[in-house]
Amino acid sequence: MTKSFQMGYRKISLLLCFFFFVIGCKKNNCEVVFDQAYIYPIEAAFGKPFDEQIKMFKIPEQTLHCLSTDALIKSCISYPKMSLIWTMSDLQGGFDKVYEMCNGLEELFGRGDKYQRLISLYKQLDFNRDWQSYTDLENGRYIDNIVRHELIIAQYEILNDLTAREKLELFQLALDNQKKKYELAHQIWGIAGMMTTCAILSRIMYLDKYQPLIEEYNNNELMLLNVAYILIIDSDTVNKVMSLSEDYLKIIKNK
């Protein structure tokens, strides 16, 4: 192979690489960013076999990557099969089941601003609303909406990426909301409604290897169920998580 031929071959190779790089960039860039949640074809899917519905509820790739993170979160929260989180023996198992179906969740966990946008939407939820002014059905739907937000936040894909400032912000917010839930535990929330806030708190302490929580986790099966599976079957676990959280909040505030 002559020297001039080698040089020409290299130029062509470089041009081809550049061409495919540009094509790839154009493919991944979005001419329009969608700020509204994806509208699932619920009516079209009605009456069809379950597996076919799941395929129909996949967000098209060209739309998925061009949803703003707020719109993507709302699309995950409103995913038509999200109610399946309640069909397993524990909420983590329910979430894992939905995660396999909903491609929006995988996209969300890959976003760099996932925490910032999640916490912004979470702060907009009203824990102090006049619950007595609504029907049981309306309250149930509102509680379910809050649980969906908290269940996503409680995933390790979110908690592992927190900065020290974000961790303190989330821990304080989750504890404040847990206290509000606890005040209305018998009338509104029940144990099931408090599992996700307890999971956020206990998982942060678990990741930080807070020794009192680790000891509970290792020696108390009920605490293990709370941390690992987002399952609480005894109100004593709620009280223990809140007590540990009060102590740990003082520690991370002084770091």
NORLINQUI-V339643 format. One record per residue. N is the residue number from 1. RES is the residue in one small letter. SS is DSSP state (H for helix, E for strand, C for the rest). PSI is psi in whole degrees, -180 to 180 (* if undefined). Layout:
n = (N	N)
res = (RES	RES)
ss = (SS	SS)
psi = (PSI	PSI)
//
This chain:
n = (1	2	3	4	5	6	7	8	9	10	11	12	13	14	15	16	17	18	19	20	21	22	23	24	25	26	27	28	29	30	31	32	33	34	35	36	37	38	39	40	41	42	43	44	45	46	47	48	49	50	51	52	53	54	55	56	57	58	59	60	61	62	63	64	65	66	67	68	69	70	71	72	73	74	75	76	77	78	79	80	81	82	83	84	85	86	87	88	89	90	91	92	93	94	95	96	97	98	99	100	101	102	103	104	105	106	107	108	109	110	111	112	113	114	115	116	117	118	119	120	121	122	123	124	125	126	127	128	129	130	131	132	133	134	135	136	137	138	139	140	141	142	143	144	145	146	147	148	149	150	151	152	153	154	155	156	157	158	159	160	161	162	163	164	165	166	167	168	169	170	171	172	173	174	175	176	177	178	179	180	181	182	183	184	185	186	187	188	189	190	191	192	193	194	195	196	197	198	199	200	201	202	203	204	205	206	207	208	209	210	211	212	213	214	215	216	217	218	219	220	221	222	223	224	225	226	227	228	229	230	231	232	233	234	235	236	237	238	239	240	241	242	243	244	245	246	247	248	249	250	251	252	253	254	255)
res = (m	t	k	s	f	q	m	g	y	r	k	i	s	l	l	l	c	f	f	f	f	v	i	g	c	k	k	n	n	c	e	v	v	f	d	q	a	y	i	y	p	i	e	a	a	f	g	k	p	f	d	e	q	i	k	m	f	k	i	p	e	q	t	l	h	c	l	s	t	d	a	l	i	k	s	c	i	s	y	p	k	m	s	l	i	w	t	m	s	d	l	q	g	g	f	d	k	v	y	e	m	c	n	g	l	e	e	l	f	g	r	g	d	k	y	q	r	l	i	s	l	y	k	q	l	d	f	n	r	d	w	q	s	y	t	d	l	e	n	g	r	y	i	d	n	i	v	r	h	e	l	i	i	a	q	y	e	i	l	n	d	l	t	a	r	e	k	l	e	l	f	q	l	a	l	d	n	q	k	k	k	y	e	l	a	h	q	i	w	g	i	a	g	m	m	t	t	c	a	i	l	s	r	i	m	y	l	d	k	y	q	p	l	i	e	e	y	n	n	n	e	l	m	l	l	n	v	a	y	i	l	i	i	d	s	d	t	v	n	k	v	m	s	l	s	e	d	y	l	k	i	i	k	n	k)
ss = (C	C	H	H	H	H	H	H	H	H	H	H	H	H	H	H	H	H	H	H	H	H	H	H	H	H	H	H	C	C	C	C	C	E	C	C	C	C	C	C	C	H	H	H	H	C	C	C	C	H	H	H	H	H	H	H	C	C	C	C	H	H	H	H	C	C	E	C	H	H	H	H	H	H	H	H	H	C	C	C	C	H	H	H	H	H	C	C	C	C	H	H	H	H	H	H	H	H	H	H	H	C	H	H	H	H	H	H	H	C	C	C	C	H	H	H	H	H	H	H	H	H	H	C	C	C	C	C	C	C	H	H	H	C	C	H	H	H	H	H	H	H	H	H	H	H	H	H	H	H	H	H	H	C	C	H	H	H	H	C	C	C	C	H	H	H	H	H	H	H	H	H	H	H	H	H	H	H	H	H	H	H	H	C	H	H	H	H	H	H	H	H	H	H	H	H	H	H	H	H	H	H	H	H	H	H	H	C	C	C	H	H	H	H	H	H	H	H	H	C	H	H	H	H	H	H	H	H	H	C	C	C	C	C	H	H	H	H	H	H	H	H	H	H	H	H	H	H	H	H	H	H	H	C	C)
psi = (126	161	-41	-36	-41	-43	-41	-39	-41	-42	-43	-42	-43	-40	-41	-43	-44	-40	-48	-31	-44	-43	-41	-41	-43	-36	-38	-24	149	124	-31	132	127	124	-3	148	148	138	111	145	65	-45	-41	-30	-12	131	-8	159	151	-49	-36	-38	-44	-41	-39	-27	2	131	126	141	-43	-25	-42	-49	-13	8	136	160	-36	-46	-36	-44	-47	-33	-36	-43	-37	9	128	-25	14	-26	-14	-10	-24	-1	-8	175	-16	158	-33	-42	-38	-42	-44	-37	-45	-37	-37	-23	-37	106	-12	-33	-42	-42	-43	-45	-16	-4	137	-24	22	-44	-47	-42	-37	-47	-33	-44	-36	-38	-22	-12	138	105	-12	17	160	87	-30	-15	-3	158	165	-38	-45	-43	-40	-42	-38	-42	-43	-39	-43	-45	-39	-45	-48	-35	-39	-45	-33	-6	145	-24	-24	-50	-32	-23	6	139	170	-40	-43	-38	-45	-44	-48	-42	-45	-44	-45	-39	-42	-43	-35	-38	-39	-40	-42	-36	-29	30	-44	-36	-36	-58	-45	176	-40	-37	-15	-4	-36	-38	-40	-35	-43	-49	-50	-34	-34	-45	-37	-46	-34	1	42	115	-44	-37	-41	-40	-43	-43	-41	-26	-9	109	-33	-35	-37	-43	-39	-48	-49	-34	-2	57	124	127	6	132	-22	-32	-40	-47	-40	-43	-43	-41	-47	-38	-39	-44	-41	-32	-39	-37	-49	-21	-28	3	*)
//
